[in-house]
Every structure is written in structure tokens, then in C-alpha cells.
Amino acid sequence: MGFFDSFSRRVCGLAALSASSWLFAEPGDYLGLDVLSARCGGTVSYGDGGRCGTVLGKDFELQCRLDDVCYCLNGVNVYGQCVVAGQPGRLRIGRDDWDRVIVPLLSPPTVAPPRRICVDPGHGGKDSGAKRAKGNLEEKNFNLDVAKRLEVLLKKREIEVILTRSDDRFITLEDRSAIANDAKCDLLISIHFNADESPQAEGMETYILPRQGHSSTARLNDPNADDKEFYVNNRHDEKNLYLAYCLQREMKGIRFAIDRGVRRARFRVVKNADCPAVLVECGFLTNSRESDRITDGNYRQAIADALCEGICTYGGLK
Ligand SMILES: [Zn+2]
């Protein structure tokens, strides 16, 4: 069960509104939670000394936190582009985030069922990717394993699968998106496992390309971030977001998995893909607990299952 299973544009008064008619009624770049909740017939409540706000609508729950840039929409973390402003008990969220992140997820785009999907096992050959601290295990092999498991699942759904590699070989990042484009794939899913200097870092992330002129999630506070270029994949901004949301929602549902959210980065593998494209980071090899799970084939199968489910939700194949 999930949000989109029961959701329709018709039942949600908020989403039925066009994103332009009233969102700009209030002056300034931010919208108060009280205004938003009133407009959608919902209620607003606060916790944590007023620093955490919740808007509860008919079919959705939106949580946000003062000075934070990550929203929780129906239980899934999604990074926006604007830090939540206001004062405790009177939070205001960026109008652009509301318009371009939250409303599109409450009222998702119409999507044709994908018939051909490019599954990209990250790294390969001389490029090992992240390494597990103990046991000398390499990311490239886990990526390929999950990709092959996903291939089996998608083929059972009669979806054609193009793997960018089916063995341990090096492929450039540009060639990976070129493979997807040449085969006219409907989606590109690049599969990775993560690494961090901190052994505490743990959990699942799904990355999409930032919108033109917007910063990557990791550089939101960097005034020198140069993010002005329009990439081919920016044609698919709205579908990228919805696909990432569907995948992240399923991955966070895996037992023990931690939700690190839908994020944005200009990864080379996605930015030139002329179809909706995501890069999933399925856990940290540098976290001993998580890497123990990743070495378990049952856990990797659960990841592949989640990715397949997310794709099917996205494509209306359920
Ligand atoms: Zn990687």
C-alpha cells in the first residue's frame, strides 16, 4: 500500500488547482504553512517547540523543519531547493519548492508504461567504485549483481532490459547514457553503492539532475555553485522527480533501510540521458552494519525487488 495507490487528482482539492492560480497570491518568495493548509482544506500542526511543521491534507502529509531543506512527503524524504524559513510556530516554505517539488508529487505526471529500460551497473573493470572496509569487496560487483536481479524481475513484467554492462568491464560515463539513448530506452536506472569518510553514514539515496539554474543538494549553501547549463535530461525534470520518489519510497521500505532522501546532483551518467533517469545509492559499503547486509544476497534481492516495484508504480504497471 502507498500514497499513490489511493491518490487521484480528483480527490485532492490541492492538486486539482493549477500551480499558478493562487500560489503567487501571497507576496514574497515564501508561503506560510497556515496559508497552504487553508488552501487545501487541511490542518497545520507544530511540534518540537514549533520548529517542525506538519500539513495534513485529505490525502497527504507534509512535514518540514525550520532551517532545513528536506521535506517529508507521505513518509518519504525529498530535498528541495529552499531552506524552510519563518519562526517557530510560523514556518514558511519556498514558493518554488511548493510549485516544483511538492505539487508535482501530489499530482504526478501522466506516464506511459516503460517498455525498454536501461539498467546501468555503476563502475566496472579498472574502476572498482567504493570498497568495503573489511573483506576487500568492491562496489562494481554488487552493482552488477543487483542489476542482473533487476533485469530478471523486469523481464518477468515483459519489459525489455538493456544492461550497459553484463560483466566486469570499464565503460565511460558518457557511453552509459549513450547506450540508453541509442536504444531509445524509456528509463535509465544507474545502480550504485555508497562510501563516506564517516563510518556512521548509512542509508539509501536516489539522485536526479537538478533543474537548470539550481544547485545540487550538496552545494545548496555554496554561492559559487555554477549550475546554469541546460542538459538533455532537464527535459524530463518532472518525471525524474516522480520516478525518484517512487524508487525511494520502495527502497526505504526495505527492512533496516534508512531513508536519506531524493537528492539532486549533476552526475554525468544521468545528465545526457534523453529519458527519465535516476542514480540510486543502495547503501554504504563503509558502514559495517549496512555492508554486512549488502553482502547478503537476500538483501540485494530485496533491493532489486524494491527497484522493480518503484518502476512499476511509476509506470502504472500495478
Ligand atoms: Zn558508485
Residues whose N, C-alpha, C, O or C-beta is under 5 A from the ligand:
A	BS01	ZN	G122 G129 H192 F193
